[in-house]
Amino acid sequence: MPVVPTKQILDRAFAGGYGVAAINVINDLSMEAVLAAAEELHAPVILQTSVKHVKMTGLDAMYAMWLAYTKDVRVPVALHLDHCPERDVISACLAKGWNSVLFDASKLSVEENQRQCIEVVAEARRYGADVEGEIEGFKRTEEMTGDEAQHVQSLETVVEFVRTTGVDVFAPAIGNAHGTYKTAPTLDAQRVSDIVAATGKPVALHGGTGMSAEQFSDLIGRGCAKVNISTALKIAFMKSGFEFMTEHPGDYDPPKLFAAQRTAVMEMARYHIRLFGSEGKAW
Ligand code: 13P
């Protein structure tokens, strides 16, 4: 099973009550390693690219890597553009072949976000691609003091946004944040159930790094079919590199360092795939 629409992966997970890891990759090594872990566990997986990494690598180079690494892939995979407020980057990725995009206009008013999101969905459909929507935005964990109330929209506003735009998956703020939580986050799981019941669509869980096994299983059971993991990959990648150089001072043979990093990234991906219940769910 090769590259498939993101929605196909998510709809199956949503119906089957499991979560699919949506892992942000940062370069060729991490892209290959996450795909290898998914193949090993016979799991569907979504690979995400940030705007920063698309620009840093170059859109053509990033997509050429994706094509090369997925040419003979044996599990369902999809390529997703994470948090993108820039319409020109969205258009370029869709035209190139990304399977889905998160249009992040959370800094705009809901009305303007909605108006533009309708256009993004129409554009995506021309390429057979899917769209994730958000209207609240996510903080970084460093910005969280622990007792501030997260600004969320009403259920009616969310339902209206999802219905009017036709987005395939919605990313709500439920007390989650990007980065490394200082203390375990308090999450509004009921909000996920309410949104799923009212929209009938899967929810994307952001800020996955550092949530507990119980939180994942509860939220996935409520409809979080897409579970985003980014910081955990960066930690695995950077720490394994540091540890390798600490344990092998003076060894400047890059492939040995890369092998250590690949092992660490694969282990991180395996851990989350198993935790989210998608092991063996490839078709
Ligand atoms: P973490 O970096 O906290 O894992 O969040 C990932 C994410 O939500 C990407 O959009």
Residues whose N, C-alpha, C, O or C-beta is under 5 A from the ligand:
A	BS01	13P	D82 A177 H178 G179 L205 H206 G207 G208 T209 N228 I229 S230 T231 A232
